[in-house]
């Protein structure tokens, strides 16, 4: 029986092609409904998707619309990859804060960039969820939109929609650790818990046995290898907390006060020379969009993705199709999923959205119970969760004072004056997306 899925924000260069192709290649019979508020993006995504269907000869139909309310009725699943303001707004979330000596790697989760993105994204996510509540209340709402944690928290806090947030980072690092100790990924397993982009692998096993001793031994042997030297803070935290933090220094350090200054990251600067140049990184997405456009209009051939993806090639679309198929009763798997805390961590706030290892099958999402988390990890997560809750409330209420509190409590800035300057910069830069703050 053909199922129906709605993809929101198909102008996304990071997700659209991969998610659509994973549905076509591995998802069975689907009606795929594409939605974007930009007519050009919608046309490109629709034409590209239709060409992919033809290339695979798949039992999939493609429809497109500028109006999500036209597409939502009867949907079995809804996927959000929306970006309010698009790529240009995201780029500003990094660049505008350099004047305050705040240098970010990606600026989409926490700190100045995370607050900026949250303020304009959360209200839209809640509007989408309310439409789902009314038009397809039984649909599974899968979120990829950042800031992942606060978006999922806002939807869960204000609606009855069943939302699950997905990010492939932990599974990528599970592959990474397997390669690091030179064993097959299929023979390792892990348990992980935290918040998106700062999740801790607390247990790592090889053939059922504790593999941390192997990791520590390899860490000594490979001390000068790029696997270690490119992520120094990650390995420092592993030594200190006896759990492996994900997903790399670029994301983790945005949660930790003190790393964002110029030259503050081991003598380097995020977004400039610590891992990548942000401007070059961002420009890459424009090139991807151009490739999508060329393929959509037939100026370039359709090239199929590889059927099997392992190791460093594991991506969000692989996680997506695995989770979607399992949730539809076609498999029984364990993956990390962002869900409200209903007992995953007994010493963290109920309802806080945690990214944790979860059993997924036809009965839904059943997150594992970790009990009380270790004191050190708990201390870090409590701070982050508290700031995220302030951010959610600031966005839901259009409350300037709560936004200022989020910036100060998150130690993005130190003083009221600095917080006022940063928030004014956010509001003026993104004024067209934040009219509620000027009402």
N, C-alpha and C positions, 0 to 999 in steps of 0.2 A: 504494500500500500504506500502510495507516494506521500511523503511528509513535506511540510512547508517550513522554510526558514527565511527570516528577514534579516538582511545585513544593513546596518545603519552606518552611514559615513563611508561610502565606498570610494571616496576620493583619497582614502588612506593609501599611501604608497607602501607602507610597512606591512599592512595586513591583507588588503583586498585580494590581490592576485593569489597569494598562498592559500587563504581560506577558501576561496571559490574553487581553486584547483584541487584542494584536498577533498572537498565535498564531491566534486566530479569524479575524481580518481578512486576514492575509497568510501564514499558515503552512501552508495545505493541510489534509490529513486528519490529525487527531491524536486520540489518547486522552489527555486531560489528567487527571492524578491529583493531587489537592490534599491536602496534609498540614499539620496544625497540632496542637499539643498542647492548645490551648484549644478546647473544643467549640463555644463561641459564635462564635469567629473562623472556625472551619472551616465552620460552618453558613452564616454570612454570605457567605464566599467562594464556597462551592458554589452557593448560590442565585443570587448575583450572576452567576457564570460561566454558569450555565444560562440566565439571562435574556439574557445577551450572545449566547450561541449562538443562541437563538431570534430575537433582533433581527437578526442577520446571516444567519440561515439557513445556518449553516456546517456542514461535515461533521466536526464535533468532538463528542466525547463527554466528559462530566465525571463524575469519581468523587471521593469524598472519604473520608479516613480519619484517625483519630488516631494510627495506627501506621504509621510509614514503612516498616517491614519488610514490611507487607502490600502496599504500593504499589510497592516497588522492583523486584521480579523482572520481567525482560523489558524494562526501561526502556531507551530509546535515548538519553535525556538526562535529567539531574537538575539542577534549579536551586535554589540556596540563597539565600533572603532572610531567614533566621532572625535573630532578635534575642533572645539569652538574657536574660530578664528584661523583654523588651518595651520599650515607649516609656518607662515609668516608670523603668526602670533606666538607660536612655540619658540621661534628663533629669538624674538624679543624677550621672552621669559629668561633667556640666558644673558643676552647682550646688554640689556638696559641696566642690569645690576652691577656691572663692572665699575661703574662710576662710584659705587659704594664699597669697592674692594671686595665684592662678592663674585667669585669666579666658580661657575658650576660646570659639571661634565655634561649633564643632560637637562637639568632644571625642570623635570616633569613630575616630581614626586614630593619633595619636602623642601623646607627652607623658602627663600624668596620666590624662586621659580615655581615651587610646588604650591605655595599659597596663591600666587597669581593665577596659575592654571585652575586651581580648585574653585576660586571665586567665580570664574566665568563658566566652569563646566558643571559643577554640582547642580545649579538650578535647571539646566537643560536635561541632565540625567534624570532628575526627579520628574520633570514633565514627561519624558519618554516613558518612565516607569508607570506613571499614572495612566498614560494611554494604553500600556500593556495591561494594566489592572482592569481597564474598562473593556478593551477590545479582544484580548486573548489571555484571560486570567490564568489559564493553565500552562502557559508557555514558560519554558526555561529561558531566563535572561542571562546570557553569557557576556561578561564585560571584559574588554581588553583596554578600554579607555583609561588613560592616566589623568590624575593621580588615582591609581587603582584602589587603594585602601579607602580613601575618603569618599570616592564615588560609590563604592559598594555600601559603605556605612550609611551614607545619606539615603540611598534607595531603601535599604533594609529598615532604617529608622522611621521612614515616612510612608511606606507603602507595604502591601502584603505580597509583593512580587517575589518570586523565587529567583534570587540572583546568585550567581557564582562568578567570581573573578579568576581569570586564567593568565598565567605568565610562565613561560617555559624555563625561567632562569635556574630553578633548583634542579630540574631534570638535566639541564645542560651541565651543571656542576657535578651531578651524579656521574654523567659520562666523563667529565674531566677527571674526577678523582679515580675512576676506574682506569683510565689511561695513565694517570700519574703513577699508580702502583702496578701498571702493566698486567691488568687482568681484563677479561671480557666484561663488558657492561651487563650482559645478560646474567652474569653470576654475582652481581652486587645488588644490594638493596639499601635504602636509607629511610630514616624518619626525620622530618624537618618541621620547624615551626618558627613563626616570627611575623613580621609585617612585610608586605610586598617590597622588594628591593633591599630588604635587610632581614633575611630569613636564615635561621641557623639549622644546619644539618647536625642534629644531636646524636644520631646513631648511624653508623656506616658499617655494613657487613659484607663480607666476601665468603660465599659458600656457607652462609649461616653463622660465620664467626666474626667477632669484633675485628674490624679492619683498621682501626685507628693506629695500632702499633705499626702496621705496614706503612701508613701515610706518614707517620712521624719519622720512620727510618728513611723513607724516600726523601722527605723534606731535608734531612741532613745530607744525603747523598747528592741531591740536586740543588743545593743551596745557591749555586751560582747560575742555575738554568733560568731561562725566560719564564718558565712555569711558576717560579717563585719570585724572581726579581721584578716582574711586571706587576705583581699584586702584593707589595710588601705589607700593607696594613691588614689585608685579609689574613696573611700568615701570622702576623703579630697577634691578631685577635684569636686565631685558632690556638696558639700557644697559651694565651692567657685564660681563655674561657673553656677550653677542651671541647669546643664545638666549632664547626666550619661555617663561617658567614657567607651568605650569597647576596648579591650577585656581582662581585668584583668591586675594586676600590672606587671606581668612578661613581657608582651608585651609593655604596655604603658611606663614603666620606661626606656625601651631601647631608646625611643625618647627624653628623658629628661636628659640633662647633669647633672652629679653629682651622679647618682644612681649606676653607674657601678663599683665603687671602692670596694675594699675588706672591708666588714663591713659597707658599705655606706647605705644599705637599712634597716633602723631601727635596726642597729646593726648586720644585717645578710648580706650574700653575694649571689648574683644571681648565679645560676648554682651550688652552693655548698650546702647551707642550707636554702635558701629563696624559699620555695615552693617545690623544688625538687633538687636532685643531677643530673646534666646534664648527667654525664656518665651513671648513672642508667637509666635515661630517654631515652638516645640514644640506650642503649643496648636493651631496650624493642622492638625497631623496628627490630632488628635482630631476636628476638624471634618470632615476627609476621611473618617475612619472612620465618622462619623455619616452622611455622604452615601452611603458604600458600604452601610451598613445600611438606609437608607431605600430605596435602589434594589433591594437584595436582597429586601426584603419587600414591594415593590410600592407603597411609600408615595410614591415619586418615579419619574418615567419614566427609562428607559434612554436616555442621550444618547451617540451614537456619537462616537468621536474622529475628528478630521479624517484623511482618507486620506493626505494629503501633509503632512509636517512638515519645515519648513526653518527656517534661522536659529535664533533663540533658542528655538524650540519643539522643537528636537531633544532627545530624552530617552533615558533608559536603555532603554526598551522598543523604541525604533527601532534602537539599537545591537544589542540582544538578537536581534531577529528577523532583522536583516541577517546577523549572525554565525552564528546557528543555521542559517538557510537555506544560507549559503555552506558551512558545515561539513558539511552533508548533500549537497553536490555540486550545488547549484542556482545557484551564482554563484561569482565569483572577485573578492574584494574585499581592500582594505587597510584595517585598523582597528588601533587600539591595544588590546593585550591583555596581561594580566598572566600571565607565564609564567616558569618557572625560567630562569636565565641559562645558556644552552648555547653562548654565543658572541656574544650581542647586544652585549655590552660586554666587550672582552678585558681591561680593567684593573679590572673589578669581580669580586667573588667568584663562582665557579661555583656554581650552584644558587640564588643569591639571586634572589628574584622581582622582575623588572623589568617595568614597563609600557612597552611599546615597539610601534612600528609593525610589523604582522604581516600576511603574506599568508595569507588563509584561503580554502580551497577544499575539494573533496571528499577531498583527501589529508590534510587536517588543518591545523595551525597551523605556519607557517614564518616565524618572526621574522626581521626584517632584521638584518644584521650592521653595527654601527656602528664596529667596531674599537676603538681607544683613544679614550675620551671626553676632551674638553678638561680640563686640570688643575683649573680652578676648579669645574666641574660635578662632576668626579670626587671632589674633596675633600668637597663637600657630601654627595654620595650615599654615600660610604664611611662617614661618620659615622652617617647615618641607617640604613644597612643593618646596621652593627654593633650599633646599639641594638635594631633589630628582631630580630636573631638572639638577643640576650639575652632579649628579651621572649618569643620562641617557646620557648626552652628553659625559661624560668621557668614558663610555662604548662604545658608538657609534663611537667615534673618536679614541679610544685607546689613550686618552690624559692624560698623567701623571699629568700635572699641574692641570687640572680640577678635577682629583681624589683627589689630595692633598687639593684643595679648598673645596671639599665636606667633607672631614674629619675635616677640621678646621671650616668651616661654620656650620657644624652640631654639633660643640663643642664636638666631640668625643675626640679630642686632642686640645691642646692650642697653640702649637708652630709649626713653620715650621719643626724644627728638629724632633719633635715627629711624625708629619705627615709623614715625609720621612721614618722614622723607621717603622711605621705601614704599609705604602704602600709597602716598600721593603719586609716586612714579607709576605704580601698578594701575591706579584708577585712571590717570590721564592717558597712559599708553593704550589701555584697553577700554576706553570710555564707551565705545559703541557696543561692547559686549557686557557692560556693567551699568546699565541705566538705573538699576535699582538703588545704587549708591548715590545717585544724584537727584533722586525724586524729592 
